[in-house]
Amino acid sequence: MRFLLFPLLLVILLGADPYFYLAVKTLTSNPYILQGYWAVDIFVVAWILIALLLPFPEGISKILKSGAMALFLIILVPKAFAVPVLLIEDAIRAFIGFPPRAVWPSQIALAIAAVPFFGFIYGLTRGRHRYTVHRETLYFNDLPPSFHGFQLTQLSDIHSGSFSSREGVEKGIKMVNAQKSDLVVFTGDLVNNQASEMDPWIPYFAKLKAAYGKYSVLGNHDYGDYIKWNTEADKHINLERLKEVHKEIGFSLLLNEAVPIYKDGQKISLIGVENWGKGGFHKYGDLDKATSTVAPDDFKILLSHDPSHWEAVTLAHQNHIHLTLAGHTHGAQFGLELFGFKWSPIKYIYKQWAGLYEKFGKFLYVNRGFGFLGLRGRVGIWPEITVITLKTANTAI
């Protein structure tokens, strides 16, 4: 179903396009502007169709598809925001005999379209490194007292194969270290496909600091499942190299296992599973195996890349998992978060797609991602650094 979403949106927006043209035609009769309007549209649609339908080498295909998404957002989507104004005008015109269009509704329509137009341009040029710190304080009855005030920073979905700005990436890493968290955790998708994508960035991410360690898990892209390998042995070598990259950064990679985190003689259990996703995603994660060495009364934090694992497996698991940290969705890298309102098209695919969720006294936090994939930018859903502070419930106000 999700694969039909983009073509469906394209059809809807192309249907709205001639209607928006009426507003342009009302405001100008300049033939160069009117002909240019359709020339741009033809160029955009041709680019999109070529990118989607014709076979190209992998590198060229990625560039074409990324450009198609950018053009789709910048050229086609803003027009849809203006259509309601034109519909209201036509509804009024229908009652008074369809007189010629007035100038001012068309001016309003173009002004409305200009807001998302410039917003998309900003997101695609500056949004990819507009790192935002999201903070949460969580209270638990059974948190060991020594961990009251314990702070962890979560990163997810680095996707190093998409990076191009060393300054932008370094800015994000400095922001992480500025939090001075006790623990740094990473919830998967270090690369897009190949371990070598991370090679230029190892020295940067190796600068991440945390007094109680840095831990990580794998995401769906880390296994190399989305490109063609010459042999299965090559794919295996790539995965083993990626595991070495985690070590070189300073991450302790958790592969269906748990480690104790000690503080002042008390401990919590940090659990990490391999990727487990609903639908067609691989289910490498094994929570039973990962918790086999964990005492039932331990305070437990789980790193699991895909948030669908939470409702499908974690909530009903025999072990009470107090807090699960996930990523994967990127918040679709497109949406709106303003004054407490939160929307993205990814919400129609994932029930838990960004931020904090709670059920039965168990929490899930879904990180919006540090990097980007496909769309070479972010619009409204900015790259995230998550900071979570744990506190004992008897201190809650």
N, C-alpha and C positions, 0 to 999 in steps of 0.2 A: 504493500500500500504506500509506504513512504517513497518508493521510487516513482510513483505517479504524481506526487505532490508538486514537483517543479514544473513538469509539462502542463499540469492543470492550472497552476498560477500563471504560466506563460500565456495560455489561451485566454484566461480571464483578463489579464492586463492588455493583451493585444486587442481584445474587444473594447476595452475602455479607451484605447489610444485614439481612435477616430473621433470619439466624443470630446476628448481633451483638445483635439485639433480645432474644434469649433470655437473654443475660447481664444485660441491663438489667432484664428481668422477674424474674430470679432475685434481684436485689438490692433491688427495690422493687415494691410493688403500688399505689403512688400513681397514681390514674387520670390526674391532670394531667400527670405526667411521661411516662407511657406514651402518652397521646394526643399530647402535645407532641412526642414522638419522631417519630411518623409525620407530624405536621403539618410539622415541619422538613424531613423527607425529601420530602414532596410539594412543598413550596415550592422546594427545591433542584432537583429533577428538572424541575419546570415551568419554572423559570428557564433551565435548560440547554437544554431543548427549544425554548423560545421564542427563545433567543439563536441557536441553530443553524439553526432551520427557517423562521422568519418573516422577511420582508424589512423592513428599517428603514433610515432615512437613515444614511449612513456614520458620523457621529459617535455616534449612539445605538447603532448596531450594535457599535462598538468597546467602548463602556461595558458593554453587555450581555454580550459575549463575555469581556471581562476579568473581570467579576463571576462569570460562569459558571465560569471556570477557578479562581478563588479559592474559590468554594463547593465545587467538586469536590474540591479539595485539603483544605480544612478539615473538611468534613462527611462526605465519603464515603471518602476514602483511609485515614484513621486506623483505621477499622473493620476494614480488610483485615489490618492488622498484628496484630489481636487474634484473628482466626479460627483460626490454628493452635493456640492454647491451648484453644479450645473443641472443636476436632477431637480433640485428644489426650484431653480429658476424656470425650468421647463414645465414643472407642475403648475406654477403660477401662470406662465404664458398660456397653458392649455385652457385656463378659465377665461382668458381675455382675448382669445382669437389668434394666438400665436403671432404677436407682433415681433419685429426684429429684436434680436438679443440686445440687452443693455450692456454698456461697457463695464460698469462697476462690478457685476457678478463675475465676469471673466477676470477682472483685475484681482478680485478676492481669490478666485480659483488658482491663478498663477502664484499669488503670494503664499497660499497654503502649500502648493507643490514645491515651492522654493525651500521650505523648512526641511523636509526630508532629503531633498536634493543636496543641500549643503551639509546636512548631518551625515549622509552616506559618504560624501567626499572626505569629511573629517575622519570618520571611522576607518576608511580605507587607507588614509595617509598617516594619521596620527594615533588611531585607536589601538593598533596592535601592541603598543608599548605604554598604554595609559593604565599602568598597574594600579589596582585599587585594593586597599587593605580592608577586609571584612572581619569584624570582631564579634565573637560570641563568648559569653560567660555561662557555663553550665554547672548546675548544682546536683549533687548526688548524695544520697543518704549513706552509702557504703564506700565512699572514696576514702582511702587511707589518709589520716590526718596529715601525714608528712607531705602529701601531694596537694594540700590546700594551696591554691594560688599557682599551681604548676601550669606552665604555659607551653603550648605547642603550636608550631607553624606548619600548615599544610600547603604543599604545592601539588599540582597535577597537570597532566597533559602538556608537557614541555614542547613536544613535537619539534625537536631541534632541526629537522630537515627543512623546515619552513623559514628558519631565521635568516636574516640578511644584515641586520644591524648589530654590531658588537656593542655600540654605545647603548642601544635600547635594552639589550639583554643585561648588560652590566648594571644599568639603572635598576632593573627589577631585583637583581641579586643583592645590591646594596640595600634596597628596601627590606628584603627578607632579613638580612643581618641586623638592620636597625631595630627590629622587633625584640632582639635579645631573648628569644624563646629558649626554653629548656630543651626542647626536642624539635627536630625538623623531620617531617615525614613527606614522602612523595608517593602519590597514588596512581602511577602508571602512565604509559605512553611517553617514554623518553624520546623516541624517534618516530618518524612516519613509517619507515619500512626497514632500513638498514642501519646496523650499528655504526658504520662509518660516518653517518650523518652527524654523530655526536662528537667526532674527533676534534673539530676546531673549538668546541665549546667546553671541553673537559676542564681546562684551566680556570674558566670562569665559575662553573658550578662547584668546583673543588673548594672555592672560597666560602661556601656556605658553612656557618658555624652554629653549633648547639652543644651545650655542656653535657647533655645526657645522650648524645648520639644523633645520627641521621639514618633513617630507615626508609626502605622503598619496597614496592611491589611492581609487577609487570602489568601492562595494559594490553588491549587487543592488538594494537599496532606493533608492539614490541616483538611479536613472534614471527614477523615476516610473512604473514598469511596473505598479504594483499598484492604481492608481486610474484612474477614467475622466476623460479630459480632453475639453474641448469640441472642441478641434482638435489635430492633430499639432503645429501651430505653438506652441500653448500648452505642450505637453509639452517641446518643444525650448527654449523660452524658460526654462522652469523649470530644465532641466539647465544651461543657460548661466549662469543666476543662481547655481546651486549652485557652479559652478566659481569664480565671483566670491567667494562666501562663503569658500571655501578660502583665497583670497588675503587676504581681510580678517582671517582668523584668523592668517595668517602661514604657512600651509601652502604648499609648492610641490607642486602636484598633478601626479603623473606619469601620463601617459596613453599607455601602451605605449611607454615611453621610459626612458632611463637617464641618470644624472648621476654625475660623479666626485666623491668626497669626498676632499679632500686634507688631509694632515697631515704636517708636516715633510718636504715634498718627495715623499712617497709617497701612493698613493691606493688606494681601494677603489671598486667600482662599485655604486651603489644603483639597482636596477631596479624599475620599477612597471608593472604591467599592469592594464588594466581588468578588470571582473568576468568570471570564467570559472567556470561551475559545471556539475557533472554533472547528468544528468537533464533536467528541464524548464527549468533556469536558462539565461539567455542566455550566450553565449560571445563576449563582446566582446574578451576578452583576446587579445593576440597576442605571444607570447613571442619569436618570431623577429624581429618588428619591434622589440620593446623591447631586444633584445640586439644589434641590427645594428651599433651603434657601440661595442660593448664588446670589448676585446681578450680572446682566449681565456685568457690567463694572469692576468687580473685576478681579484682576490678579489671575489666577487659576493654581494650580499644582495638578495633579491627580496621585494617587497611584492605579495601576491596575496590578495584577500579570502577566497576560498572554498578551504578546505583540500583539496577533491577535485582541484583543479588540480595539486597536487603529484604524486600518483601517476599521474594521467592524462597529464600533459604534462611537468612539470618534471624528474622523475627521469631520464627517458630523453632529455632534450634534449641536443643536441650541445654546448651550453655547460654546464660544470660549475657548478651553482648551489650554493654552499656552505651558505647559510642562507635558508630561505623563512619569511616571517612572514605568518600568516593569522588569520582570525577566523571570523565568520559563524555558528557553531553556538550561541553563547551558553552552551554546556554545557547547553542546554535550560532554563537558569535553574532547574533542579531536579535534585537528585541528592545524592550523598554523597561527601565527600572527608575521610578520617579515617585517620591513621596510615599513610599511603602507599596506602591503598585508595581507588580512584576509580571511581565508577559514575554513569551518567546514562542515561535512555532514549535519548538522542541517539546513543549508541554503536552502536545497532542500525541507524542510518542512515548515520553517518559513522565510518569506521575511525579517522581521526585527528580527535578532537573537542575536546581540551583538553590543553595542556601540550606537552612536548617529545617528538619522534619522530626516529628516525635510521634511514637505509638507505643502504648503499653509501658511507658517509662523508659523506652529505649530511643536513642537519638541517631539520626543520620545527618551528616553534613555533606552536601555535594558542591565541590569546588568548581568554579566556572572555567578553570584552565589558565595556565601561565602563557602558553603559546597559541598557535592558530594552525588550522589545516584547511586546505581547499580555498576558502575565501581568505585573501591575503590582508586581513584586517579584522576589526571588530566594530560593530555598530550598536551602541547602546548597552551591550553586554561586555563590560571591560575585563581584561585579564586580571586574575585574582590572586591575592596572597591572603590566606585564611589564618587568623590567629584565634585560637580557642584557649580559654582559661578555665581550668577545672577548680571547683570549690566544693567544700562539704556543705550539705544542705542546711545545717543548723546555723550557717552564717548568712543565709539569704535574708534579705530585707523584705 
